[in-house]
Amino acid sequence: MEGKIQRPFSLRLNRRNQTPRAKAICNKQGKVFIILDTMGFVPKPQHRCPIPVADDPNRIVIPKERTPDEIVKNLTYIMEEVFVNNGSHSFPLFGGNQSWSQREESFKLNSTMKVHCGFMRNGGAEMSSLDVKYVKKCRFVVASGIFDEYDIPHQPTNISHRSKKLFCFLITVDEESLNFIKKNVTVREDSVGGQWVGVWRLILLKNPPYDEPRRNGKVPKILTHRLFPQAQYSIWIDGKMELIVDPLLLLERYVLAYEVMEYNILEFIFYGVQLF
């Protein structure tokens, strides 16, 4: 039409020219948006967990000794139960038959303590003598676990030569998962009988203490310091995840650079999400 300027068509909507339907879709607090989101129609960015880390693992300074404990200087664990013969029969439990008085005492910090912390003798989750001997040399540990044959080990990437020499990559498995892994990937056996998948050393936990795989999976996850008592630092990564950041950089980011994050028994990092 003469005398009028034709503006180019645009898909951009502002608040003035939005239709009621468009406004409903764009309102993230509205019912329409929430319904579409629950149905999976709202596109979402792929999950990422960015963590700022240092650039060079070779420049990270590692303490030569453990941080001295100013409170609990001598910590030991109850490994065997003393049963009273009162006519009732009891059997060993993984966590022990802890009394209420023992539980209450365990919360009181003293210079010398002896507490229940799983792994009672004949209570389940035992390692072979071969694996026990191997993990005794591990001061730095990346730990993981696969139970109920649900997955295979995912190989870490971007690992520096220094970290490969410094860290033990230990993945705990049950019998079913070990057989599943052997059927799906190549398991290498070293000269002394240790089993490996890439950089991961397979640690078989015999006689699972519980009848539910998810509960058995919590044993190495929560009690890493009991499975690998010589480890000064450990990083846990869920078995379905892939570690793609050098573990030494994670260690420096969360522990070595901050004295406030030091723990007396074990410098422990829980890592349950994938890093990018």
C-alpha positions in Angstrom: 0.0 0.0 0.0 1.3 3.4 -1.0 2.4 5.7 1.7 3.0 3.0 4.3 6.3 1.3 5.1 6.2 -2.5 5.1 8.1 -3.8 8.1 9.8 -7.1 7.8 8.0 -10.0 9.5 9.6 -11.1 12.8 9.1 -14.1 15.0 10.2 -12.1 18.1 7.4 -11.5 20.5 7.4 -8.8 23.1 4.9 -8.4 25.9 2.6 -6.2 23.9 2.2 -8.4 20.8 2.2 -11.8 22.6 -1.0 -13.8 22.2 -2.5 -15.3 25.4 -1.3 -18.7 24.3 2.3 -17.5 23.8 2.2 -15.7 27.2 1.0 -19.0 28.9 3.9 -21.0 27.3 6.5 -18.4 28.1 5.4 -18.0 31.7 7.6 -20.5 33.6 5.4 -20.3 36.7 2.2 -20.9 34.8 0.2 -24.2 34.7 0.7 -24.6 30.9 4.5 -24.4 31.2 4.5 -26.8 34.1 2.3 -29.4 32.3 4.5 -29.2 29.2 7.6 -29.5 31.3 6.3 -32.7 33.0 5.4 -34.2 29.6 8.9 -33.6 28.4 8.0 -31.0 25.7 10.2 -28.2 27.3 13.7 -28.4 25.9 16.4 -28.4 28.6 20.2 -27.9 28.3 22.3 -31.0 28.8 23.3 -31.4 32.4 26.8 -30.1 33.2 28.6 -29.7 36.4 31.4 -27.2 35.7 34.1 -27.2 38.5 37.0 -24.7 38.2 40.2 -26.5 38.7 43.9 -25.8 38.3 45.6 -26.2 34.9 48.7 -28.3 35.6 48.6 -31.3 37.9 52.4 -31.4 37.9 52.5 -28.1 39.8 50.3 -29.3 42.7 52.1 -29.6 46.0 51.1 -32.7 48.1 51.6 -32.8 51.9 54.2 -35.4 52.9 52.3 -36.5 56.0 48.7 -36.7 57.3 47.2 -33.8 59.1 47.8 -34.4 62.8 44.6 -35.2 64.7 44.3 -32.9 67.7 41.4 -34.8 69.3 41.2 -38.5 68.4 44.7 -39.7 68.5 44.1 -43.4 68.6 41.1 -44.8 66.7 40.4 -48.5 66.4 37.4 -50.5 65.4 35.4 -53.4 67.0 35.9 -56.4 64.8 34.4 -59.2 66.9 31.4 -59.4 69.1 31.4 -60.8 72.6 28.1 -62.7 73.0 26.6 -63.3 76.4 25.3 -66.8 76.8 21.8 -66.1 77.9 20.0 -68.9 76.0 19.4 -66.7 72.9 21.3 -67.3 69.7 22.8 -64.4 67.7 24.8 -64.3 64.5 27.4 -61.9 63.2 26.1 -58.8 61.5 28.0 -56.6 59.2 27.5 -53.5 61.4 27.7 -55.5 64.7 25.2 -56.0 67.4 25.7 -52.6 68.9 24.1 -51.7 72.2 22.5 -48.3 72.9 25.2 -47.5 75.4 27.9 -48.3 72.9 26.2 -46.1 70.3 25.9 -43.2 72.8 29.5 -43.5 73.8 30.7 -43.4 70.1 29.5 -39.8 69.8 31.7 -38.7 72.7 35.1 -37.7 71.3 38.1 -38.9 73.3 41.8 -39.2 72.6 41.4 -43.0 72.4 38.3 -44.6 70.9 37.1 -48.0 69.8 33.9 -48.0 67.8 31.6 -50.0 65.6 32.1 -49.2 61.9 31.1 -52.2 59.9 33.2 -55.1 58.6 32.6 -57.4 61.6 34.4 -60.7 61.3 32.2 -63.1 59.3 29.7 -60.3 58.8 30.2 -60.1 55.0 31.9 -57.9 52.4 35.3 -59.6 52.7 38.2 -58.9 50.3 40.6 -61.6 49.2 44.1 -61.6 50.8 45.5 -60.7 47.4 43.4 -57.5 47.2 44.0 -56.6 50.9 47.8 -56.8 50.2 47.4 -54.6 47.1 45.3 -51.8 48.6 47.7 -51.5 51.6 50.0 -49.5 49.3 47.3 -47.1 48.1 47.7 -43.6 49.6 45.6 -41.9 46.9 42.5 -43.7 45.8 39.8 -43.2 43.1 37.1 -45.6 44.2 33.9 -46.8 42.5 31.5 -49.7 42.7 29.3 -51.8 40.5 26.7 -54.2 42.0 23.9 -56.4 40.6 25.6 -56.5 37.1 24.1 -53.2 35.9 27.1 -51.8 34.2 30.7 -52.1 33.2 33.7 -49.9 34.3 34.0 -46.6 32.5 37.6 -45.6 31.8 38.7 -42.2 33.1 40.0 -39.7 30.6 42.3 -36.7 30.8 44.4 -38.4 33.5 47.9 -37.1 33.8 50.9 -39.4 34.0 51.5 -38.2 37.5 48.0 -39.2 38.6 48.3 -42.6 37.0 51.4 -43.3 39.1 50.0 -41.6 42.3 46.4 -43.0 42.4 45.0 -46.4 42.8 41.8 -46.8 40.7 39.8 -49.3 42.6 36.3 -50.5 41.7 34.4 -52.8 44.0 32.2 -55.5 42.5 30.1 -58.5 43.6 30.2 -61.9 42.1 27.3 -61.3 39.6 28.9 -58.0 38.4 32.3 -59.6 38.0 30.9 -62.3 35.8 28.9 -59.7 33.8 32.0 -57.6 33.3 34.0 -60.6 32.1 31.3 -61.4 29.5 31.2 -57.9 28.1 34.8 -56.5 28.3 38.3 -57.8 28.5 39.5 -58.5 32.0 43.3 -58.6 32.3 45.0 -60.7 34.9 48.4 -59.6 36.2 51.3 -61.8 37.3 50.1 -62.2 40.8 46.4 -62.8 40.0 45.0 -59.2 40.2 42.1 -58.5 37.8 42.0 -55.3 35.7 39.8 -53.5 33.3 41.9 -50.7 31.9 43.2 -48.6 34.8 40.6 -50.0 37.2 41.6 -52.7 39.6 38.6 -55.0 40.3 38.1 -55.6 44.0 35.7 -58.5 44.7 33.6 -58.2 47.8 32.6 -61.7 48.8 29.5 -62.6 50.8 27.4 -59.5 50.5 26.1 -58.5 53.9 22.6 -57.5 52.6 20.1 -59.1 50.3 19.6 -55.9 48.4 22.2 -54.7 45.9 21.6 -51.1 46.5 22.4 -51.5 50.2 25.5 -53.5 49.4 26.6 -50.7 47.1 26.5 -48.3 50.0 29.2 -50.3 51.9 32.2 -49.2 49.8 30.6 -45.8 49.1 30.2 -44.8 52.8 33.0 -46.9 54.3 35.8 -46.2 51.9 38.1 -45.5 54.7 37.4 -49.0 56.1 38.0 -50.8 52.8 41.2 -48.9 52.1 42.5 -47.9 55.5 45.9 -46.8 54.2 44.4 -44.2 51.9 45.0 -40.6 53.0 42.8 -39.2 50.2 40.0 -40.8 48.3 37.6 -39.8 45.6 34.3 -41.7 45.1 32.7 -41.7 41.7 29.4 -43.6 41.0 29.8 -46.6 38.8 27.6 -45.3 36.1 29.6 -42.1 35.8 32.8 -41.3 33.9 35.6 -39.4 35.5 37.0 -36.9 32.9 38.9 -34.6 35.1 42.3 -35.4 36.5 41.8 -36.6 40.1 44.8 -34.6 41.3 43.1 -31.4 40.2 39.9 -32.4 42.1 42.0 -33.1 45.2 43.7 -29.8 45.0 40.4 -28.0 44.3 38.5 -29.4 47.3 41.1 -30.5 49.9 44.7 -29.4 49.4 43.9 -25.8 48.8 41.6 -25.4 51.8 42.6 -26.4 55.3 39.0 -26.0 56.4 38.1 -29.1 54.4 40.5 -31.4 56.1 39.2 -34.4 57.8 40.9 -36.2 60.7 40.3 -39.8 59.7 40.4 -39.5 55.9 40.5 -36.8 53.3 37.4 -37.9 51.5 35.6 -36.5 48.4 32.2 -37.8 47.4 31.8 -37.4 43.6 28.5 -38.6 42.3 28.1 -36.5 39.1 29.9 -36.4 35.8 32.4 -33.6 35.4 32.9 -31.7 32.2 
